[in-house]
Amino acid sequence: MISRLKDLFQSNKTAYACWSGFRDPQVASALARQPFDAVVLDAQHGFHDDGSLLACINEIVVAGKSPIVRLPLNRWDLCEKVLDYGALGVAAPMINTKADALAFAKSANYPGVGQRSYAPRYAATMYGLDTGAYQRATLTDTFALAQIETQEAYDNLDDILSVEGIDGILMGPSDFSISVGKTLEPDAYGPATIDLVKDVAKRTIAAGKVATCFTLTPEHANLCAECGYKLISITMDGSIIAAGAAKSFEGIKK
């Protein structure tokens, strides 16, 4: 169902995602069969390429969950491609200005809103739609999420949110804390940024758009849920594998 991500965002529940950087579609399949509502495939700092994104998006869709792709910096060509593959969300890093947001929105939306090139057949077939129905559905059922990761982005937040075709934001807390604190050491959701993080959610929701975020601890996830963030990434595939491997040794006599 192409509306699965939209339905999550319109529900009263907080949705949770897993961040995935590994290229193997079997990993994406295993994650999507857990209680996560969505899987975010990371093509910026993760290891995904065109082939792995195509394969992993398919596995996530087959499992009944929502595929989202975090793009590399300024890769508007890949934005169009992963939407053609069936991604329901795209997140673009370092959207710092209205001009950045406009470039992103153009690549993520068909003419009328943007300049996305016409090649809908694969994604339409994936969701059981004809091409016309798929194109119409993308107006409401696919999401362009601008990453808010710098002081500059915070200062320009209202301008970014005003861009038609930008459907919400993704809070990048580590880069945000580095930029705001002018330090090389991230302090995600620390005292220097937490009030700003809360303000980002408040202003995004007031603009009628979706606030999403990345966390790595239950404490931060619960805090973000209280702030109104609608989709919260709570772990990564590498962390899950490492924790599982470590747990295998519990109770073993060495």
C-alpha positions, -999 to 999 in steps of 0.1 A, spaced: 0 0 0 16 33 -11 -2 52 17 16 32 45 40 60 55 13 87 52 -10 66 73 17 64 100 22 101 100 -15 108 102 -21 84 130 -19 93 167 10 69 173 47 76 174 64 55 147 99 40 150 125 32 124 158 14 121 188 30 104 205 7 79 239 12 63 247 -24 52 241 -32 15 228 -68 20 191 -70 12 188 -99 36 197 -75 64 170 -50 53 145 -79 51 153 -91 86 150 -56 100 117 -49 82 102 -81 97 108 -67 132 84 -42 149 100 -12 131 75 9 112 101 20 86 137 13 76 160 42 66 186 32 41 217 54 45 234 63 12 253 93 27 274 77 55 262 42 50 275 18 23 245 17 0 248 21 -38 222 20 -66 220 -17 -67 216 -22 -29 190 5 -27 169 -11 -54 171 -45 -37 166 -33 -1 136 -11 -10 119 -41 -25 125 -62 6 111 -35 29 80 -31 7 74 -69 6 76 -70 44 49 -44 46 70 -15 59 80 19 47 114 24 29 131 58 33 164 67 18 189 92 32 206 107 2 243 117 -3 249 154 -3 232 172 -32 225 140 -51 192 151 -67 197 125 -95 196 97 -69 166 113 -52 146 108 -84 160 73 -89 152 59 -54 116 73 -57 114 54 -90 126 23 -71 97 27 -46 110 47 -17 82 64 2 105 89 18 137 107 9 159 126 34 184 151 21 214 162 43 225 197 50 195 216 38 206 250 52 187 275 31 155 281 11 176 276 -21 187 242 -8 151 232 0 139 243 -34 165 222 -52 155 192 -31 118 197 -36 122 200 -74 139 166 -75 114 149 -52 81 160 -68 65 157 -103 58 189 -123 31 210 -107 53 211 -76 88 200 -88 107 188 -118 109 150 -111 114 132 -144 87 108 -156 95 71 -151 68 58 -127 62 23 -140 84 2 -116 72 20 -84 36 20 -96 37 -18 -102 53 -23 -68 23 -7 -51 -3 -22 -74 -12 10 -92 -14 22 -127 10 50 -135 -16 78 -133 -28 66 -99 8 64 -87 16 99 -99 -14 113 -81 -6 94 -49 29 108 -48 14 142 -40 3 130 -6 20 96 0 57 103 -6 77 125 17 107 148 12 124 154 45 149 182 49 176 174 74 182 202 99 218 198 110 233 233 114 228 267 131 223 281 96 194 256 89 179 265 123 181 302 115 164 296 81 139 270 94 107 290 86 120 296 50 128 259 45 94 249 58 76 274 35 88 255 4 61 236 -14 72 200 -18 91 199 15 69 176 36 89 177 69 123 177 85 147 151 99 167 163 129 204 154 127 214 158 163 251 152 162 259 176 133 235 200 149 252 200 182 286 204 165 274 234 145 256 251 173 283 244 199 312 251 175 330 220 186 343 188 171 326 167 198 289 159 193 265 161 222 233 149 207 203 163 225 226 179 251 220 211 271 233 234 244 208 222 218 178 206 234 157 238 236 164 243 199 155 207 191 122 212 208 116 245 189 123 228 156 96 202 163 71 229 175 76 251 144 75 221 120 43 209 134 28 244 134 37 246 97 16 215 91 46 193 83 62 162 98 90 162 123 113 131 123 146 125 140 175 102 147 183 88 181 204 60 196 191 58 232 157 51 247 161 83 267 165 104 236 138 86 218 113 92 246 123 128 248 118 133 211 84 116 212 73 140 240 84 169 217 61 157 189 86 140 166 65 115 146 90 91 133 121 83 154 150 62 144 161 43 175 190 21 164 212 10 135 218 -24 119 255 -24 129 246 -17 165 220 -46 165 245 -70 151 273 -60 175 249 -62 205 236 -96 194 271 -110 189 281 -97 224 250 -113 239 259 -147 225 287 -148 251 265 -142 281 267 -173 304 296 -188 285 323 -201 309 356 -189 295 
